[in-house]
Amino acid sequence: MLWLFLILYFFFANFSLARDEIEIKGLRVYSYEGEIYPPIIIRYDTLWNGEPNTVNDYIIIEFDVRCQKVPDLGIRFYHCDRNWRKTENIFVQSFFHSKTLFLNYTTAEKGIRGYNFHFKNIFPDNDNIVQFPYSGNYIFEIYDKRTDTTVYATGRFIVVDQITNIKANLNKVLLGEEANVKNYVNEIDIEVEIPDSLNWYYITAVDIYENWKIYYPYRVDFNERKKYTFVSGFPSSSRIFKIWNILPGNEYRQIDLRSEKIYPNGQLVIPIGGVDKVRKFWQGEQDMNGGCMIVDEGMYSEYLEVMFRLEIDAEVGKKLKGDIYIVGCFNNWKPTIDDMLKYDALRNYYFIRKWLKRGVYDYQYVIGYFNKAKNDVVVLDWIELEGSDWKTVNLYQIVVYYRDPNFGGFDRIVGFAKIEG
């Protein structure tokens, strides 16, 4: 009799665990200004008429959950230094305002199979439970409140205090006389005016983010001299930062999954545009600068399995120094091992299947390799498969770091500017 009891116990225990299994899908974080804008909070900035600009004072974190019952999830936030490492300072990390008490969610429409619950929350929240007292880089973790140590997903965003005055210019320059695609680059010049409230000595670095590439900034740092960067203005209240090796790349590829007539629910999506080709000398059409527009709720908010295919000439394929990965808004422009394409020798193309929610997505292919030691994909080349052209229009977002000497020293962000070109 005892053995029967044990069998039933383990059966129901495993059944219960299976029911509680949680899958986070479609995680996005973006500006309150609009879903196509990167997650950058800008405080103390003004509109053209001098009025306070509050539309970009918030971010939205949005995701779907697939599980049988409403999960007990929380989001916690961490202030980070300029290299995205958690700030080890109890005076900077807000213990009382760094965790959510509850999250808003809705239940999926009947007939939706891809998820059960849709979470969408604005931060800082109206109840002042979550606050960001200090500007800087931030990471967040979606975690299980029952165990506290189980983290399902993470993300990044930036908080800016617009204290400095920034002027930025973009020019197109040629690095050498050779007509090589890698010699056609963008040069960005940045001038920072430092107010009396800040000590000019502690402003030595800026980061430049291209479109949505929040994991791949261009750094210009007085303390890290590089071949194609320059910093001047010491000692004074004005600082000049310059970088002149930014490859413009190509306009992103785009896929539109909104039409149920073209792409019915429950069927494998084969994009109507055909197999993707290498675009090394082929300029793409206008894009959303890496953004996406999603059908987030309702009867048309289903997930579809999409077959991406990339055709590469055999000789070109032999010369590739790495594997091929797909990146886009659907993986926050940071590939993982699950984003690597496989080769189909019979059909002579590379392919990958991804589950995407209905919407419009910018995406592209990159070359990289998986670093087992770091459990991370190292991107080696953004343009080998996509090309690069001065006609490409990108959004460059500039943040100015300030090494605040208070509390033993920590990084703040005290300036922001954006420029297109």
WOWO-V427608 format. One record per residue. N is the residue number from 1. D_LAST is the distance of its C-alpha to the last C-alpha in Angstrom with 1 decimal. Layout:
# WOWO-V427608
n: <N;N>
d_last: <D_LAST;D_LAST>
This chain:
# WOWO-V427608
n: <1;2;3;4;5;6;7;8;9;10;11;12;13;14;15;16;17;18;19;20;21;22;23;24;25;26;27;28;29;30;31;32;33;34;35;36;37;38;39;40;41;42;43;44;45;46;47;48;49;50;51;52;53;54;55;56;57;58;59;60;61;62;63;64;65;66;67;68;69;70;71;72;73;74;75;76;77;78;79;80;81;82;83;84;85;86;87;88;89;90;91;92;93;94;95;96;97;98;99;100;101;102;103;104;105;106;107;108;109;110;111;112;113;114;115;116;117;118;119;120;121;122;123;124;125;126;127;128;129;130;131;132;133;134;135;136;137;138;139;140;141;142;143;144;145;146;147;148;149;150;151;152;153;154;155;156;157;158;159;160;161;162;163;164;165;166;167;168;169;170;171;172;173;174;175;176;177;178;179;180;181;182;183;184;185;186;187;188;189;190;191;192;193;194;195;196;197;198;199;200;201;202;203;204;205;206;207;208;209;210;211;212;213;214;215;216;217;218;219;220;221;222;223;224;225;226;227;228;229;230;231;232;233;234;235;236;237;238;239;240;241;242;243;244;245;246;247;248;249;250;251;252;253;254;255;256;257;258;259;260;261;262;263;264;265;266;267;268;269;270;271;272;273;274;275;276;277;278;279;280;281;282;283;284;285;286;287;288;289;290;291;292;293;294;295;296;297;298;299;300;301;302;303;304;305;306;307;308;309;310;311;312;313;314;315;316;317;318;319;320;321;322;323;324;325;326;327;328;329;330;331;332;333;334;335;336;337;338;339;340;341;342;343;344;345;346;347;348;349;350;351;352;353;354;355;356;357;358;359;360;361;362;363;364;365;366;367;368;369;370;371;372;373;374;375;376;377;378;379;380;381;382;383;384;385;386;387;388;389;390;391;392;393;394;395;396;397;398;399;400;401;402;403;404;405;406;407;408;409;410;411;412;413;414;415;416;417;418;419;420;421>
d_last: <76.0;73.8;71.8;71.1;69.9;67.5;66.1;65.5;63.9;61.4;60.7;59.8;57.9;55.7;55.3;54.3;51.6;50.3;50.0;48.2;45.6;42.1;38.9;35.5;33.1;29.6;28.7;25.6;24.4;21.7;21.1;23.8;21.1;20.7;21.0;17.4;16.4;17.0;20.3;19.6;22.4;21.6;24.9;25.8;22.6;23.1;22.0;21.2;25.0;25.9;27.3;26.8;24.1;25.9;24.0;22.0;25.2;26.1;25.2;26.9;28.5;29.6;31.6;34.6;37.9;40.4;43.9;47.2;47.4;45.1;43.9;44.4;40.8;39.2;35.9;35.9;33.2;32.8;31.0;29.5;28.6;25.2;26.1;26.9;30.7;32.9;33.9;37.6;38.7;41.0;40.0;36.3;36.7;38.0;41.0;42.0;38.6;36.9;38.5;38.7;42.2;41.5;38.7;38.3;38.6;39.7;41.8;40.5;41.8;44.9;44.1;41.0;41.6;38.4;38.8;41.4;39.6;36.2;35.1;32.5;32.5;30.6;30.5;31.7;34.4;36.4;39.5;38.0;39.2;35.8;34.2;31.6;33.3;31.0;27.2;25.8;25.0;27.3;28.6;30.9;33.7;35.4;39.0;42.5;44.3;47.7;47.1;44.3;43.5;42.2;38.4;36.9;33.1;30.7;27.1;24.7;23.1;22.2;23.9;22.6;24.8;22.7;25.0;22.9;20.7;17.2;14.8;11.5;9.4;6.7;8.2;8.8;12.5;15.4;17.6;20.7;22.4;22.8;20.7;19.9;17.1;17.0;16.7;13.3;11.1;8.3;10.2;9.9;12.8;14.4;17.6;20.0;23.0;25.8;28.5;32.2;32.5;30.8;32.0;29.4;31.1;29.7;26.0;25.0;22.1;18.7;17.0;13.4;13.1;10.6;11.1;14.9;15.9;18.2;20.6;18.3;16.7;15.8;18.5;18.9;22.6;25.1;27.8;26.1;25.3;23.1;22.6;18.9;18.9;20.5;22.0;24.1;25.8;29.0;31.3;29.7;28.0;24.6;22.6;19.8;17.8;15.8;14.5;13.6;14.2;11.4;11.5;8.5;11.4;12.0;11.8;14.6;18.1;19.7;23.3;25.0;28.4;29.3;31.9;35.4;36.6;34.3;34.6;37.9;38.7;40.5;39.4;37.2;33.8;33.2;29.8;30.6;27.8;29.9;29.3;25.8;25.2;23.4;20.1;19.6;19.3;18.5;15.2;15.2;15.0;12.7;13.2;13.6;11.1;14.4;16.6;19.9;22.4;26.0;29.4;30.7;34.2;36.9;38.6;35.5;33.9;35.5;34.2;34.1;34.5;31.7;32.1;29.0;29.8;28.0;29.7;29.5;31.4;34.3;33.6;30.0;31.4;33.8;31.2;29.2;29.6;29.8;29.9;27.5;26.1;24.3;21.8;20.3;20.6;24.4;24.7;22.0;20.0;22.9;25.5;29.2;32.1;32.5;29.1;30.3;30.9;34.4;35.5;37.8;39.8;41.6;38.5;36.4;33.3;31.9;32.0;31.8;33.0;31.2;32.5;29.8;30.4;29.8;26.2;22.9;21.1;18.0;19.2;19.2;21.7;21.8;24.5;26.5;30.0;32.0;33.4;36.8;37.5;34.5;34.5;30.8;28.5;26.7;23.5;23.5;20.9;17.9;17.3;20.9;21.4;17.9;16.5;13.2;11.3;8.5;8.4;7.3;4.8;5.4;6.8;8.0;11.4;13.6;17.3;20.0;23.3;26.7;29.8;32.3;35.7;37.6;39.5;39.3;35.5;32.6;28.8;27.2;23.7;23.7;20.2;16.9;13.5;10.2;6.7;3.8;0.0>
